[in-house]
C-alpha cells in the first residue's frame, strides 16, 4: 500500500465527486417518482371499474365492501393474502 509524504494512507479513489453523485441520486429518485405517477395514471382508472365490480359482487355474497373507493394509486390495491384473510375473518362480517 502506498503512502503519501506525511505517512498517511492515500485518499480513497472516487470516480464521481460527492456533488455529482448526490445530483445523480436525486435525479434517479425524481425519475422513479414520476414513473410511478405515470404508471398510476394509466392503471388506476381501469382498475377503478374492476374494484367497483368486485365491491358489487362481494356486497351480494359477503354483505360488505372489499375495497375502499376511490383508488388513488397502485398502493391502494390490496394484496390477495389480505383480501383472503379479511373475507375469512368472521369478525369482519357486517350484519345486513
N, C-alpha and C positions, 0 to 999 in steps of 0.2 A: 504494500500500500504506500503510495507516495504522500509526502507531507510537504506543506509549504515552508517558507523560510523561518516562520515562527515556531514550527514544530507541530502545528495544529493539523488535524486531518483535512483533506481537501473538501471544498463545498460540494454538496450533492448536485449532480448534473440534472438540470431540468430542461426538457425540450421546449416547453412554453413558459412564459412568465406567469406569475400568480394572477395578475390583472387579466391577462388573456384567458387563462383557464377559468376564472370566475365569470368573465363575459360569455364564454362558450357554455358554461353550465347554466347561466340564466337564459341564454338563447334556447338551449335544449328544453328547459322547463317550460318556457313560453310556447315552443312548438308542440310539446306534449299537451299542454292545456288547451291550445287552440284545436289540436287534433281531436281531443275529447269532446269539445263543443261541437265540432263538425260532425262527428260520429253521432252525438246525441240528436242533432238537428235532423239527421236522416233516419235514425232508428226509432226515436220516441213516438212520432206521430202514428206510424202504422201499429206500433205496439200498444198505443192507447186503445185502438179498436180491439185488439186481441185481449187486452186486460178487461175492457168493458164486457166482452163476450164471456170471458171466464167468470167475471163477477156475476153476470146474469145466471149462468149455469150453476155456480156454487150457491147462489141465493136460492135457486129452486131445490137443489139437493141438500145442502147443509144448513140452510137458513141463516147464512152470514156471508159477508163480503170477503173475498180472498185478498184483493189488492186495494190499496188506498189510491184513489184517483184524485187529481190528475198526476200523471208521472212527469217528473221534471228532467230526469236524467236516467242513464242506464243503471246507475247505482240504486235507483228506486225499485228495480226489479228484484224480486225475492229469489233466493236460492231454492232449488227443488226440495232440498232437505228441510228447509224452514217451512215451506208450504206443507210438506207431508207431516211434520211434527205438529203444526197448527191444526191441520184437519183431523188428526188422530187424537188430539187432546180434548177430552170431554169438558174440561173447564172453559174452553174457548167457545163452546156451543152456545148460541143465543136462543132464547125461548121465543117462539112465534107469538 
